[in-house]
Amino acid sequence: MGAVSTSLIEEARTVFQDLGYEVTEEGDELRAERKWRTVYVTAADPSEASTHGRLRCFVARTDRAPEVRDRLLDLEPDYDWAVITIEEDDSSVLHPSADVLPAP
C-alpha cells in the first residue's frame, strides 16, 4: 500500500477512535468495533476491496471521494457502505441514499 493510502488509513484510525471504536489492523484495512457493529475501513478502490462484512467504510481525500461514491453506486455491493472524506484535520461522511443499500 502506498504512502497516501497508509496516511489515509492512519487518519481514518484516528477518526474511528475519536468516535469510540476499538480499531485493529486487519491486513491492508482496519476493523473498527463498537457495541454490536463492526466496520471494515479501507482506502482501496471499491472494485479491489474485500467484500467480507456487512458494514464497510471507504476513505478518500475530499477531491476523490465523489468518484469513490459513484464507483460504489455503479458496483452495487452487497454490503452497507459509506465514504469518509479526509482532508488534513477535517473529515465528513458521504452516505448513499437509502434506496441503493441492500435490504437486510
N, CA, C and O atoms as CSV, one atom per row, in Angstrom:
chain,resi,resn,atom,element,x,y,z
A,1,MET,N,N,0.855,-1.170,0.000
A,1,MET,CA,C,0.000,0.000,0.000
A,1,MET,C,C,0.898,1.229,0.000
A,1,MET,O,O,1.880,1.270,0.741
A,2,GLY,N,N,0.582,2.230,-0.815
A,2,GLY,CA,C,1.415,3.422,-0.943
A,2,GLY,C,C,1.305,4.355,0.235
A,2,GLY,O,O,0.463,4.180,1.115
A,3,ALA,N,N,2.176,5.359,0.238
A,3,ALA,CA,C,2.226,6.308,1.352
A,3,ALA,C,C,0.914,7.059,1.524
A,3,ALA,O,O,0.495,7.307,2.654
A,4,VAL,N,N,0.254,7.427,0.423
A,4,VAL,CA,C,-1.004,8.160,0.534
A,4,VAL,C,C,-2.056,7.294,1.212
A,4,VAL,O,O,-2.760,7.767,2.104
A,5,SER,N,N,-2.176,6.015,0.799
A,5,SER,CA,C,-3.151,5.116,1.397
A,5,SER,C,C,-2.853,4.888,2.869
A,5,SER,O,O,-3.763,4.897,3.698
A,6,THR,N,N,-1.580,4.684,3.198
A,6,THR,CA,C,-1.214,4.485,4.593
A,6,THR,C,C,-1.615,5.692,5.414
A,6,THR,O,O,-2.163,5.547,6.507
A,7,SER,N,N,-1.351,6.871,4.905
A,7,SER,CA,C,-1.721,8.097,5.598
A,7,SER,C,C,-3.241,8.174,5.782
A,7,SER,O,O,-3.719,8.532,6.858
A,8,LEU,N,N,-3.985,7.845,4.751
A,8,LEU,CA,C,-5.443,7.856,4.853
A,8,LEU,C,C,-5.928,6.864,5.908
A,8,LEU,O,O,-6.810,7.179,6.707
A,9,ILE,N,N,-5.355,5.680,5.904
A,9,ILE,CA,C,-5.769,4.669,6.874
A,9,ILE,C,C,-5.450,5.133,8.290
A,9,ILE,O,O,-6.260,4.947,9.199
A,10,GLU,N,N,-4.299,5.724,8.483
A,10,GLU,CA,C,-3.942,6.213,9.822
A,10,GLU,C,C,-4.873,7.348,10.253
A,10,GLU,O,O,-5.256,7.429,11.421
A,11,GLU,N,N,-5.233,8.215,9.322
A,11,GLU,CA,C,-6.174,9.278,9.649
A,11,GLU,C,C,-7.556,8.702,9.941
A,11,GLU,O,O,-8.253,9.187,10.831
A,12,ALA,N,N,-7.957,7.672,9.199
A,12,ALA,CA,C,-9.243,7.012,9.450
A,12,ALA,C,C,-9.230,6.336,10.821
A,12,ALA,O,O,-10.240,6.332,11.525
A,13,ARG,N,N,-8.088,5.766,11.194
A,13,ARG,CA,C,-7.961,5.153,12.519
A,13,ARG,C,C,-8.282,6.187,13.597
A,13,ARG,O,O,-9.024,5.904,14.538
A,14,THR,N,N,-7.722,7.377,13.455
A,14,THR,CA,C,-7.960,8.442,14.429
A,14,THR,C,C,-9.431,8.837,14.463
A,14,THR,O,O,-9.993,9.029,15.541
A,15,VAL,N,N,-10.059,8.960,13.304
A,15,VAL,CA,C,-11.476,9.328,13.230
A,15,VAL,C,C,-12.319,8.298,13.985
A,15,VAL,O,O,-13.164,8.672,14.798
A,16,PHE,N,N,-12.100,7.017,13.728
A,16,PHE,CA,C,-12.894,5.980,14.381
A,16,PHE,C,C,-12.588,5.884,15.873
A,16,PHE,O,O,-13.495,5.666,16.677
A,17,GLN,N,N,-11.330,6.044,16.248
A,17,GLN,CA,C,-11.002,6.020,17.675
A,17,GLN,C,C,-11.666,7.187,18.393
A,17,GLN,O,O,-12.163,7.026,19.508
A,18,ASP,N,N,-11.680,8.360,17.765
A,18,ASP,CA,C,-12.338,9.524,18.359
A,18,ASP,C,C,-13.846,9.296,18.532
A,18,ASP,O,O,-14.474,9.901,19.400
A,19,LEU,N,N,-14.420,8.420,17.701
A,19,LEU,CA,C,-15.844,8.090,17.803
A,19,LEU,C,C,-16.111,6.965,18.801
A,19,LEU,O,O,-17.256,6.549,18.979
A,20,GLY,N,N,-15.052,6.472,19.453
A,20,GLY,CA,C,-15.207,5.451,20.477
A,20,GLY,C,C,-15.088,4.022,19.989
A,20,GLY,O,O,-15.429,3.098,20.727
A,21,TYR,N,N,-14.619,3.810,18.783
A,21,TYR,CA,C,-14.429,2.465,18.255
A,21,TYR,C,C,-13.094,1.902,18.715
A,21,TYR,O,O,-12.125,2.641,18.887
A,22,GLU,N,N,-13.048,0.587,18.913
A,22,GLU,CA,C,-11.790,-0.113,19.114
A,22,GLU,C,C,-11.302,-0.494,17.721
A,22,GLU,O,O,-12.002,-1.188,16.983
A,23,VAL,N,N,-10.114,-0.043,17.364
A,23,VAL,CA,C,-9.622,-0.209,16.000
A,23,VAL,C,C,-8.409,-1.134,15.978
A,23,VAL,O,O,-7.455,-0.947,16.734
A,24,THR,N,N,-8.461,-2.142,15.095
A,24,THR,CA,C,-7.343,-3.051,14.910
A,24,THR,C,C,-7.031,-3.189,13.428
A,24,THR,O,O,-7.907,-3.038,12.577
A,25,GLU,N,N,-5.764,-3.478,13.135
A,25,GLU,CA,C,-5.372,-3.704,11.742
A,25,GLU,C,C,-5.818,-5.089,11.318
A,25,GLU,O,O,-5.753,-6.045,12.091
A,26,GLU,N,N,-6.268,-5.181,10.085
A,26,GLU,CA,C,-6.641,-6.467,9.506
A,26,GLU,C,C,-6.175,-6.450,8.055
A,26,GLU,O,O,-6.909,-6.039,7.157
A,27,GLY,N,N,-4.953,-6.902,7.845
A,27,GLY,CA,C,-4.367,-6.835,6.507
A,27,GLY,C,C,-4.139,-5.394,6.114
A,27,GLY,O,O,-3.528,-4.632,6.863
A,28,ASP,N,N,-4.629,-5.009,4.937
A,28,ASP,CA,C,-4.471,-3.646,4.429
A,28,ASP,C,C,-5.590,-2.717,4.867
A,28,ASP,O,O,-5.651,-1.567,4.433
A,29,GLU,N,N,-6.468,-3.205,5.718
A,29,GLU,CA,C,-7.580,-2.383,6.172
A,29,GLU,C,C,-7.662,-2.391,7.690
A,29,GLU,O,O,-6.849,-3.021,8.366
A,30,LEU,N,N,-8.644,-1.691,8.209
A,30,LEU,CA,C,-8.880,-1.629,9.653
A,30,LEU,C,C,-10.210,-2.279,9.979
A,30,LEU,O,O,-11.130,-2.275,9.161
A,31,ARG,N,N,-10.309,-2.833,11.169
A,31,ARG,CA,C,-11.581,-3.322,11.692
A,31,ARG,C,C,-11.908,-2.438,12.889
A,31,ARG,O,O,-11.178,-2.417,13.880
A,32,ALA,N,N,-13.005,-1.715,12.784
A,32,ALA,CA,C,-13.428,-0.811,13.854
A,32,ALA,C,C,-14.661,-1.413,14.506
A,32,ALA,O,O,-15.655,-1.685,13.834
A,33,GLU,N,N,-14.594,-1.624,15.837
A,33,GLU,CA,C,-15.687,-2.280,16.545
A,33,GLU,C,C,-16.186,-1.414,17.689
A,33,GLU,O,O,-15.412,-0.817,18.438
A,34,ARG,N,N,-17.498,-1.368,17.797
A,34,ARG,CA,C,-18.151,-0.630,18.883
A,34,ARG,C,C,-19.533,-1.225,19.078
A,34,ARG,O,O,-20.330,-1.313,18.144
A,35,LYS,N,N,-19.800,-1.633,20.315
A,35,LYS,CA,C,-21.068,-2.286,20.651
A,35,LYS,C,C,-21.295,-3.451,19.695
A,35,LYS,O,O,-20.458,-4.350,19.613
A,36,TRP,N,N,-22.390,-3.450,18.985
A,36,TRP,CA,C,-22.752,-4.553,18.102
A,36,TRP,C,C,-22.194,-4.421,16.693
A,36,TRP,O,O,-22.303,-5.362,15.907
A,37,ARG,N,N,-21.603,-3.290,16.352
A,37,ARG,CA,C,-21.228,-3.115,14.950
A,37,ARG,C,C,-19.729,-3.242,14.716
A,37,ARG,O,O,-18.899,-2.824,15.524
A,38,THR,N,N,-19.429,-3.835,13.578
A,38,THR,CA,C,-18.055,-3.938,13.096
A,38,THR,C,C,-18.018,-3.308,11.717
A,38,THR,O,O,-18.764,-3.699,10.820
A,39,VAL,N,N,-17.139,-2.328,11.561
A,39,VAL,CA,C,-16.992,-1.624,10.293
A,39,VAL,C,C,-15.599,-1.912,9.758
A,39,VAL,O,O,-14.606,-1.730,10.463
A,40,TYR,N,N,-15.528,-2.359,8.515
A,40,TYR,CA,C,-14.242,-2.563,7.864
A,40,TYR,C,C,-13.902,-1.295,7.099
A,40,TYR,O,O,-14.706,-0.800,6.309
A,41,VAL,N,N,-12.716,-0.779,7.335
A,41,VAL,CA,C,-12.295,0.521,6.807
A,41,VAL,C,C,-11.142,0.306,5.831
A,41,VAL,O,O,-10.160,-0.356,6.167
A,42,THR,N,N,-11.257,0.861,4.627
A,42,THR,CA,C,-10.238,0.661,3.613
A,42,THR,C,C,-10.022,1.919,2.776
A,42,THR,O,O,-10.917,2.752,2.630
A,43,ALA,N,N,-8.814,2.032,2.234
A,43,ALA,CA,C,-8.505,3.105,1.293
A,43,ALA,C,C,-8.399,2.533,-0.116
A,43,ALA,O,O,-8.037,3.244,-1.053
A,44,ALA,N,N,-8.715,1.251,-0.265
A,44,ALA,CA,C,-8.628,0.589,-1.567
A,44,ALA,C,C,-9.719,1.072,-2.508
A,44,ALA,O,O,-10.754,1.574,-2.070
A,45,ASP,N,N,-9.482,0.917,-3.790
A,45,ASP,CA,C,-10.513,1.175,-4.785
A,45,ASP,C,C,-11.653,0.193,-4.527
A,45,ASP,O,O,-11.396,-0.977,-4.241
A,46,PRO,N,N,-12.905,0.639,-4.621
A,46,PRO,CA,C,-14.033,-0.256,-4.331
A,46,PRO,C,C,-14.019,-1.569,-5.110
A,46,PRO,O,O,-14.441,-2.600,-4.586
A,47,SER,N,N,-13.540,-1.544,-6.352
A,47,SER,CA,C,-13.519,-2.779,-7.141
A,47,SER,C,C,-12.437,-3.748,-6.678
A,47,SER,O,O,-12.470,-4.924,-7.038
A,48,GLU,N,N,-11.476,-3.271,-5.884
A,48,GLU,CA,C,-10.389,-4.109,-5.394
A,48,GLU,C,C,-10.518,-4.425,-3.905
A,48,GLU,O,O,-9.726,-5.200,-3.370
A,49,ALA,N,N,-11.486,-3.848,-3.245
A,49,ALA,CA,C,-11.641,-4.021,-1.796
A,49,ALA,C,C,-12.224,-5.383,-1.466
A,49,ALA,O,O,-12.929,-5.985,-2.277
A,50,SER,N,N,-11.924,-5.859,-0.275
A,50,SER,CA,C,-12.529,-7.088,0.225
A,50,SER,C,C,-14.041,-6.887,0.318
A,50,SER,O,O,-14.526,-5.758,0.383
A,51,THR,N,N,-14.757,-7.974,0.322
A,51,THR,CA,C,-16.220,-7.877,0.370
A,51,THR,C,C,-16.806,-8.490,1.632
A,51,THR,O,O,-18.028,-8.560,1.766
A,52,HIS,N,N,-15.962,-8.936,2.563
A,52,HIS,CA,C,-16.488,-9.520,3.800
A,52,HIS,C,C,-17.042,-8.416,4.702
A,52,HIS,O,O,-16.635,-7.257,4.618
A,53,GLY,N,N,-17.962,-8.801,5.548
A,53,GLY,CA,C,-18.560,-7.841,6.478
A,53,GLY,C,C,-19.791,-7.172,5.902
A,53,GLY,O,O,-19.938,-7.051,4.686
A,54,ARG,N,N,-20.675,-6.739,6.789
A,54,ARG,CA,C,-21.914,-6.061,6.370
A,54,ARG,C,C,-21.765,-4.552,6.298
A,54,ARG,O,O,-22.537,-3.889,5.605
A,55,LEU,N,N,-20.768,-3.988,7.015
A,55,LEU,CA,C,-20.559,-2.540,7.033
A,55,LEU,C,C,-19.142,-2.237,6.565
A,55,LEU,O,O,-18.172,-2.754,7.119
A,56,ARG,N,N,-19.030,-1.392,5.539
A,56,ARG,CA,C,-17.712,-1.037,5.022
A,56,ARG,C,C,-17.633,0.471,4.877
A,56,ARG,O,O,-18.610,1.136,4.535
A,57,CYS,N,N,-16.453,0.989,5.144
A,57,CYS,CA,C,-16.207,2.417,5.027
A,57,CYS,C,C,-14.979,2.616,4.152
A,57,CYS,O,O,-13.921,2.040,4.407
A,58,PHE,N,N,-15.128,3.422,3.138
A,58,PHE,CA,C,-14.031,3.752,2.242
A,58,PHE,C,C,-13.546,5.148,2.582
A,58,PHE,O,O,-14.351,6.060,2.771
A,59,VAL,N,N,-12.230,5.321,2.662
A,59,VAL,CA,C,-11.668,6.628,2.976
A,59,VAL,C,C,-10.990,7.185,1.723
A,59,VAL,O,O,-10.335,6.463,0.972
A,60,ALA,N,N,-11.169,8.487,1.524
A,60,ALA,CA,C,-10.588,9.149,0.355
A,60,ALA,C,C,-10.381,10.617,0.663
A,60,ALA,O,O,-11.039,11.183,1.536
A,61,ARG,N,N,-9.478,11.213,-0.048
A,61,ARG,CA,C,-9.302,12.660,0.042
A,61,ARG,C,C,-10.567,13.323,-0.509
A,61,ARG,O,O,-11.283,12.735,-1.319
A,62,THR,N,N,-10.826,14.527,-0.070
A,62,THR,CA,C,-12.053,15.236,-0.424
A,62,THR,C,C,-12.274,15.301,-1.931
A,62,THR,O,O,-13.403,15.138,-2.393
A,63,ASP,N,N,-11.221,15.536,-2.699
A,63,ASP,CA,C,-11.377,15.666,-4.151
A,63,ASP,C,C,-11.684,14.336,-4.839
A,63,ASP,O,O,-12.227,14.334,-5.944
A,64,ARG,N,N,-11.355,13.221,-4.220
A,64,ARG,CA,C,-11.587,11.903,-4.826
A,64,ARG,C,C,-12.838,11.206,-4.287
A,64,ARG,O,O,-13.324,10.261,-4.908
A,65,ALA,N,N,-13.363,11.649,-3.155
A,65,ALA,CA,C,-14.490,10.977,-2.506
A,65,ALA,C,C,-15.729,10.828,-3.398
A,65,ALA,O,O,-16.318,9.748,-3.417
A,66,PRO,N,N,-16.152,11.866,-4.139
A,66,PRO,CA,C,-17.328,11.672,-5.005
A,66,PRO,C,C,-17.114,10.577,-6.052
A,66,PRO,O,O,-18.053,9.858,-6.395
A,67,GLU,N,N,-15.896,10.447,-6.558
A,67,GLU,CA,C,-15.580,9.390,-7.522
A,67,GLU,C,C,-15.715,8.011,-6.868
A,67,GLU,O,O,-16.246,7.084,-7.480
A,68,VAL,N,N,-15.241,7.875,-5.638
A,68,VAL,CA,C,-15.357,6.607,-4.906
A,68,VAL,C,C,-16.828,6.291,-4.665
A,68,VAL,O,O,-17.253,5.149,-4.838
A,69,ARG,N,N,-17.604,7.287,-4.268
A,69,ARG,CA,C,-19.041,7.088,-4.041
A,69,ARG,C,C,-19.737,6.648,-5.330
A,69,ARG,O,O,-20.539,5.715,-5.309
A,70,ASP,N,N,-19.439,7.308,-6.448
A,70,ASP,CA,C,-20.049,6.944,-7.726
A,70,ASP,C,C,-19.656,5.531,-8.144
A,70,ASP,O,O,-20.469,4.795,-8.704
A,71,ARG,N,N,-18.412,5.156,-7.871
A,71,ARG,CA,C,-17.944,3.800,-8.202
A,71,ARG,C,C,-18.727,2.763,-7.395
A,71,ARG,O,O,-19.118,1.725,-7.928
A,72,LEU,N,N,-18.953,3.041,-6.126
A,72,LEU,CA,C,-19.735,2.131,-5.286
A,72,LEU,C,C,-21.186,2.039,-5.761
A,72,LEU,O,O,-21.779,0.961,-5.757
A,73,LEU,N,N,-21.744,3.163,-6.165
A,73,LEU,CA,C,-23.116,3.145,-6.691
A,73,LEU,C,C,-23.197,2.287,-7.946
A,73,LEU,O,O,-24.181,1.574,-8.143
A,74,ASP,N,N,-22.180,2.346,-8.794
A,74,ASP,CA,C,-22.139,1.522,-10.008
A,74,ASP,C,C,-21.969,0.036,-9.685
A,74,ASP,O,O,-22.571,-0.816,-10.338
A,75,LEU,N,N,-21.154,-0.268,-8.685
A,75,LEU,CA,C,-20.875,-1.661,-8.323
A,75,LEU,C,C,-22.041,-2.336,-7.599
A,75,LEU,O,O,-22.195,-3.556,-7.669
A,76,GLU,N,N,-22.864,-1.539,-6.899
A,76,GLU,CA,C,-23.983,-2.068,-6.123
A,76,GLU,C,C,-23.565,-3.238,-5.233
A,76,GLU,O,O,-24.110,-4.333,-5.374
A,77,PRO,N,N,-22.613,-3.035,-4.323
A,77,PRO,CA,C,-22.148,-4.140,-3.480
A,77,PRO,C,C,-23.236,-4.642,-2.530
A,77,PRO,O,O,-24.228,-3.959,-2.276
A,78,ASP,N,N,-23.024,-5.851,-2.014
A,78,ASP,CA,C,-23.990,-6.493,-1.124
A,78,ASP,C,C,-23.783,-6.135,0.343
A,78,ASP,O,O,-24.201,-6.889,1.221
A,79,TYR,N,N,-23.160,-5.024,0.621
A,79,TYR,CA,C,-22.942,-4.579,1.992
A,79,TYR,C,C,-23.310,-3.106,2.094
A,79,TYR,O,O,-23.352,-2.398,1.089
A,80,ASP,N,N,-23.576,-2.652,3.311
A,80,ASP,CA,C,-23.832,-1.229,3.556
A,80,ASP,C,C,-22.487,-0.517,3.559
A,80,ASP,O,O,-21.496,-1.054,4.053
A,81,TRP,N,N,-22.455,0.678,3.013
A,81,TRP,CA,C,-21.192,1.391,2.894
A,81,TRP,C,C,-21.365,2.887,3.060
A,81,TRP,O,O,-22.467,3.428,2.965
A,82,ALA,N,N,-20.254,3.528,3.308
A,82,ALA,CA,C,-20.168,4.989,3.340
A,82,ALA,C,C,-18.754,5.352,2.913
A,82,ALA,O,O,-17.847,4.520,2.929
A,83,VAL,N,N,-18.589,6.600,2.534
A,83,VAL,CA,C,-17.270,7.119,2.172
A,83,VAL,C,C,-16.946,8.245,3.137
A,83,VAL,O,O,-17.734,9.176,3.302
A,84,ILE,N,N,-15.783,8.160,3.775
A,84,ILE,CA,C,-15.328,9.248,4.637
A,84,ILE,C,C,-14.325,10.074,3.848
A,84,ILE,O,O,-13.339,9.552,3.327
A,85,THR,N,N,-14.589,11.362,3.769
A,85,THR,CA,C,-13.621,12.264,3.151
A,85,THR,C,C,-12.682,12.761,4.235
A,85,THR,O,O,-13.113,13.169,5.314
A,86,ILE,N,N,-11.400,12.718,3.934
A,86,ILE,CA,C,-10.401,13.150,4.894
A,86,ILE,C,C,-9.502,14.186,4.239
A,86,ILE,O,O,-8.929,13.954,3.175
A,87,GLU,N,N,-9.393,15.313,4.887
A,87,GLU,CA,C,-8.521,16.387,4.412
A,87,GLU,C,C,-7.927,17.079,5.627
A,87,GLU,O,O,-8.632,17.754,6.377
A,88,GLU,N,N,-6.632,16.906,5.814
A,88,GLU,CA,C,-5.915,17.461,6.961
A,88,GLU,C,C,-6.624,17.069,8.252
A,88,GLU,O,O,-6.720,15.877,8.543
A,89,ASP,N,N,-7.118,18.011,9.028
A,89,ASP,CA,C,-7.755,17.687,10.308
A,89,ASP,C,C,-9.278,17.667,10.220
A,89,ASP,O,O,-9.952,17.795,11.243
A,90,ASP,N,N,-9.825,17.510,9.034
A,90,ASP,CA,C,-11.269,17.545,8.854
A,90,ASP,C,C,-11.726,16.273,8.153
A,90,ASP,O,O,-11.018,15.728,7.307
A,91,SER,N,N,-12.915,15.808,8.514
A,91,SER,CA,C,-13.500,14.651,7.837
A,91,SER,C,C,-15.002,14.821,7.769
A,91,SER,O,O,-15.598,15.515,8.593
A,92,SER,N,N,-15.609,14.187,6.788
A,92,SER,CA,C,-17.058,14.166,6.669
A,92,SER,C,C,-17.452,12.853,6.002
A,92,SER,O,O,-16.602,12.133,5.480
A,93,VAL,N,N,-18.743,12.551,6.022
A,93,VAL,CA,C,-19.222,11.271,5.511
A,93,VAL,C,C,-20.144,11.490,4.329
A,93,VAL,O,O,-21.037,12.337,4.367
A,94,LEU,N,N,-19.915,10.711,3.271
A,94,LEU,CA,C,-20.821,10.668,2.121
A,94,LEU,C,C,-21.579,9.354,2.209
A,94,LEU,O,O,-20.998,8.287,2.007
A,95,HIS,N,N,-22.856,9.419,2.506
A,95,HIS,CA,C,-23.682,8.221,2.573
A,95,HIS,C,C,-24.386,8.030,1.237
A,95,HIS,O,O,-24.676,9.005,0.544
A,96,PRO,N,N,-24.662,6.784,0.872
A,96,PRO,CA,C,-25.542,6.572,-0.285
A,96,PRO,C,C,-26.970,6.852,0.148
A,96,PRO,O,O,-27.263,6.868,1.343
A,97,SER,N,N,-27.845,7.070,-0.793
A,97,SER,CA,C,-29.255,7.243,-0.426
A,97,SER,C,C,-29.796,5.874,0.002
A,97,SER,O,O,-29.287,4.842,-0.435
A,98,ALA,N,N,-30.808,5.865,0.839
A,98,ALA,CA,C,-31.339,4.626,1.417
A,98,ALA,C,C,-31.827,3.644,0.356
A,98,ALA,O,O,-31.790,2.437,0.590
A,99,ASP,N,N,-32.279,4.114,-0.792
A,99,ASP,CA,C,-32.820,3.210,-1.789
A,99,ASP,C,C,-31.753,2.403,-2.531
A,99,ASP,O,O,-32.102,1.467,-3.251
A,100,VAL,N,N,-30.466,2.730,-2.383
A,100,VAL,CA,C,-29.437,1.953,-3.064
A,100,VAL,C,C,-28.762,0.941,-2.166
A,100,VAL,O,O,-27.966,0.136,-2.649
A,101,LEU,N,N,-29.053,0.953,-0.862
A,101,LEU,CA,C,-28.444,-0.002,0.052
A,101,LEU,C,C,-29.200,-1.324,-0.011
A,101,LEU,O,O,-30.412,-1.345,-0.225
A,102,PRO,N,N,-28.464,-2.445,0.181
A,102,PRO,CA,C,-29.146,-3.747,0.142
A,102,PRO,C,C,-30.108,-3.896,1.314
A,102,PRO,O,O,-29.896,-3.334,2.389
A,103,ALA,N,N,-31.152,-4.651,1.088
A,103,ALA,CA,C,-32.125,-4.914,2.162
A,103,ALA,C,C,-31.490,-5.872,3.166
A,103,ALA,O,O,-30.758,-6.776,2.762
A,104,PRO,N,N,-31.753,-5.699,4.481
A,104,PRO,CA,C,-31.178,-6.588,5.496
A,104,PRO,C,C,-31.706,-7.993,5.407
A,104,PRO,O,O,-31.312,-8.851,6.197
